[in-house]
């Protein structure tokens, strides 16, 4: 298994971007359309993006206003 990394998530109005952050750089990047987001789609996207990389931390940002 590879060393620990962070997952960074940017929740926008039309899509959510996911990235693996390690050693000061964002490596792999994925995107999910906001309308398609469910727990299942987001967790599957994270697992696919991370592969065998161990995720130790997460950072989340959102521009979506509270309803």
C-alpha positions in Angstrom: 0.0 0.0 0.0 1.2 3.5 -0.8 1.8 6.2 1.8 -1.0 8.3 3.2 -2.4 11.2 1.1 -5.3 13.6 1.4 -8.5 13.8 -0.6 -9.6 17.3 -1.5 -13.2 17.9 -2.5 -14.7 21.1 -4.1 -18.5 21.0 -4.1 -19.8 23.4 -6.7 -23.2 24.3 -8.1 -22.9 22.1 -11.2 -20.2 19.6 -10.3 -18.0 18.3 -7.5 -14.3 17.9 -8.1 -12.2 15.3 -6.3 -8.5 15.2 -6.1 -5.7 13.3 -4.4 -3.3 15.6 -2.7 0.2 14.4 -1.8 3.6 16.1 -1.4 2.2 19.6 -2.2 0.6 18.6 -5.4 -2.9 17.5 -6.6 -2.5 14.3 -8.5 -5.5 12.4 -9.8 -8.6 14.4 -10.4 -12.2 13.3 -10.9 -15.5 15.1 -11.3 -19.2 14.2 -10.5 -22.1 16.2 -11.8 -24.0 17.6 -8.8 -27.4 16.3 -9.9 -26.0 12.7 -9.9 -24.6 12.8 -6.4 -25.6 10.1 -4.0 -23.6 8.5 -1.2 -23.0 5.6 -3.5 -21.7 7.6 -6.5 -19.5 9.8 -4.3 -18.0 6.9 -2.4 -17.4 4.9 -5.6 -15.7 7.9 -7.2 -13.4 8.3 -4.1 -12.5 4.6 -4.1 -11.8 4.6 -7.9 -9.7 7.8 -7.6 -7.7 6.7 -4.6 -7.0 3.2 -5.9 -4.5 1.7 -3.4 -3.5 5.1 -2.0 -4.2 5.3 1.8 -6.3 8.4 2.5 -5.4 10.0 5.9 -7.1 13.4 5.7 -9.8 15.2 3.8 -10.4 18.8 2.9 -13.8 20.0 1.7 -14.9 23.3 0.2 -18.4 24.3 -0.9 -19.9 27.3 -2.7 -23.4 25.9 -2.5 -25.6 28.1 -0.3 -27.6 26.7 2.5 -31.2 25.9 1.6 
